[in-house]
Amino acid sequence: MTPTTVLDRGNHVLVVGGSSGFGLGVARAVLDRQSRVTIVGRDPARLASARSALAEHACRPDSVSSIVADAHHDEDVARVFDTTGAIDHVVSLVGTPMGGGFLGADLGVIRASVESKFFANLLIARRAAKAIGCGSMTFTAGTGGRPQGAAGSWIGNIAVEAMVEGLAVEAAPFIRVNAVAPTWTPTTLWREVPEVEVRATQASFADRIPLGRTAHEHEVVDAFLFCMTNGFVTGQTIAVDGGVMLTD
Ligand SMILES: NC(=O)c1ccc[n+]([C@@H]2O[C@H](COP(=O)([O-])OP(=O)(O)OC[C@H]3O[C@@H](n4cnc5c(N)ncnc54)[C@H](OP(=O)(O)O)[C@@H]3O)[C@@H](O)[C@H]2O)c1
C-alpha cells in the first residue's frame, strides 16, 4: 500500500517565504496541526520577528526554526535543505511579481520575474524531491493580471502551472505537487506601496471580481493547507481569485 502523503501531526514543514503574508499564515496553520515548521526568508529582522511570533503561537516553541536564505541563489537553497535534512512538506511563496508589457518593460525586470517565479522554484523542487520521503510540495502562481500588463509574472505563473503538472507525474506516488494561485490580495507584499494606492487597487479589483471583493489572507492560506491535507490532489493549480478570470 502507498504510504500517506498528507500533513500529519509531528511532520516537518519547510515554508520558503514564511516570514510574512501568506507564508506566515501557512506556518501558523501548520503549528495548529501539531507539526513542526522551518521558515525561510531573506530579511533577518523580519524572519526573527516572525519566528518569535510563531514560537509564542506554538504549543512547543522548539517546533519553530528559521533560516536566513535567498531562494534566488542556488547555494542558499542547497544550504537550506542541508540544514533541514529530511522533510515532509515544502511550501514555496517565492515569486517576484512585475508590472509592464512585453514591449515596454525592462528586459532585465521580465527576466528576473521569470527567474524568481520559475527557476528558483524548480531548484527548490529538485532539492525537495530528494529531501521528502512521503509528502507534498506546494508552489505559488497567480491570477488576475493580463500578459500585456505583467509580462514576466504571466510567463512565470504559466511556467509554475506546467511545472507542477510535470512534477506531479515524475514525483508520484510518494510526493504530490500542486500550486495555489491567488489574485491581488492586500498583504505585506505591498508594504512599499502608499496606502492610498493599495486601497485604490483593492477597489478596482473588487469591481472586477464577480464575488465583489478581494480575498481575506486566510482564504488563500486555506488553499495551501488543502494541498497539504488532501491526499488525492496532485498536479493542480488552485485559483483563489473570486472568479476574476471569468470576466473581461
Ligand atoms: N499578495 C498578492 O496580491 C499576490 C497575488 C498573486 C500572487 N502572489 C504571490 O504570492 C507569494 C507571496 O506573496 P505575499 O503576498 O505573501 O507576499 P509577502 O508578504 O511579501 O511574503 C513573501 C515572503 O517570501 C519571502 N521571500 C520573497 N522572496 C524570497 C527569496 N528570494 N528567498 C527567500 N524568501 C523570499 C519574503 O521574505 P523576505 O522579503 O524577507 O525574503 C516573505 O517571507 C508571492 O510569490 C507573490 O507573487 C501574491
The ligand as a Gaussian input file, in Angstrom:
#p B3LYP/6-31G(d) Opt

LIG

0 1
 N       -0.468000      39.376000      -2.412000
 C       -0.828000      39.371000      -3.671000
 O       -1.531000      40.247000      -4.172000
 C       -0.400000      38.220000      -4.574000
 C       -1.141000      37.969000      -5.743000
 C       -0.738000      36.922000      -6.566000
 C        0.384000      36.170000      -6.239000
 N        1.074000      36.462000      -5.092000
 C        2.266000      35.676000      -4.796000
 O        2.183000      35.137000      -3.502000
 C        3.508000      34.988000      -2.966000
 C        3.582000      35.511000      -1.545000
 O        3.047000      36.790000      -1.529000
 P        2.653000      37.548000      -0.181000
 O        1.535000      38.437000      -0.574000
 O        2.504000      36.610000       0.952000
 O        3.976000      38.476000      -0.021000
 P        4.907000      38.843000       1.249000
 O        4.064000      39.217000       2.406000
 O        5.890000      39.818000       0.723000
 O        5.633000      37.455000       1.604000
 C        6.642000      36.926000       0.778000
 C        7.517000      36.042000       1.638000
 O        8.505000      35.423000       0.822000
 C        9.819000      35.808000       1.275000
 N       10.658000      35.862000       0.077000
 C       10.462000      36.591000      -1.046000
 N       11.450000      36.359000      -1.920000
 C       12.289000      35.469000      -1.329000
 C       13.501000      34.850000      -1.732000
 N       14.088000      35.121000      -2.915000
 N       14.099000      33.971000      -0.889000
 C       13.548000      33.697000       0.327000
 N       12.401000      34.247000       0.761000
 C       11.780000      35.142000      -0.061000
 C        9.594000      37.151000       1.973000
 O       10.590000      37.483000       2.931000
 P       11.881000      38.386000       2.503000
 O       11.363000      39.504000       1.651000
 O       12.486000      38.825000       3.802000
 O       12.771000      37.465000       1.749000
 C        8.289000      36.830000       2.699000
 O        8.515000      35.976000       3.797000
 C        4.468000      35.668000      -3.968000
 O        5.003000      34.670000      -4.807000
 C        3.534000      36.556000      -4.771000
 O        3.985000      36.822000      -6.078000
 C        0.705000      37.459000      -4.254000

